[in-house]
Amino acid sequence: MTVARAHLVDPAVTRWYHCITRCVRRAFLLGEGTNDRKLWIETRLRELAEIFSVAVGGFSVLDNHLHVLLRLDPDVAQAWSDEEVVRRWGRLFPPRDKNRQPLDVSNEWVQARLNDAPWVARARLRLQSLSWFMKCLKEPLARLANHEDQTRGAFFEGRFKSIAILDDEALLATCAYIDLNPVAAGIAHVPEASAHTSIKERVDHVEGARADRGSQSRSHGQRSGIGRGGGPGGTALALSHRGSPSARFGPRGHG
């Protein structure tokens, strides 16, 4: 029996969720196409993490499925002004002309939305929603792939699976599982060699930061530090650069 997502996801219980979604019939659709669909997902995750109050803690994109570790930050969304909510929503779903072509988010469009308080309230809730985050990740790719393949129908296999992560031990185990998934599948010999994964991105960032520090040290004496990213672990655990890598489980937190 299908359980409503509202009964499966509760930030008061835990902020962390491991989401898994598979291609229809588990076909290797993410590895096909003239466009790099895996790179598209990686880029889209960064975009969504900048728009939603949902942080990306890890990801692994394989040929027929993907894993995403997400942290819900509803307090962040509640602190946004109404105008910020509208403009963030406009980045996701910009206004369109009569030919369905996207238009710039004008001040007039923003003001019209601001005059509709119930609409702003709904948009604020959706911008902190796990379901809407995954919807905005999956639907555009499905349309893009179907257009590219000149076909119709489902691209992903039903609903995505979400697993609540309830403590630090489970969080660490999930991070390891996601990072090691390409190795277990035989795609890479070591995690840092696996393309389209957060572990490779973190390793690449640390190596780049180390090179930057060496260059700065030679050029500026005592000057040092990470030249890019969110903090001492590379891009930080969350790609949105919105917090420390420590976990927070529910309102009281254990991390």
NORFEN-V960103 format. One record per run of one state. SS is the DSSP state (H for helix, E for strand, C for the rest). FROM is the first residue (numbers start at 1). TO is the last residue. Records with the same first field share a line. If there is no record, write none. Layout:
SS = FROM-TO / FROM-TO
This chain:
C = 1-4 / 9-15 / 27-28 / 32-36 / 52-53 / 62-64 / 73-73 / 80-81 / 93-95 / 97-101 / 103-106 / 115-116 / 127-129 / 150-155 / 157-160 / 166-167 / 185-190 / 194-196 / 221-230 / 232-233 / 235-255
H = 5-8 / 24-26 / 29-31 / 37-51 / 74-79 / 82-92 / 107-114 / 117-126 / 130-149 / 168-184 / 191-193 / 198-220
E = 16-23 / 54-61 / 65-72 / 96-96 / 102-102 / 156-156 / 161-165 / 197-197 / 231-231 / 234-234
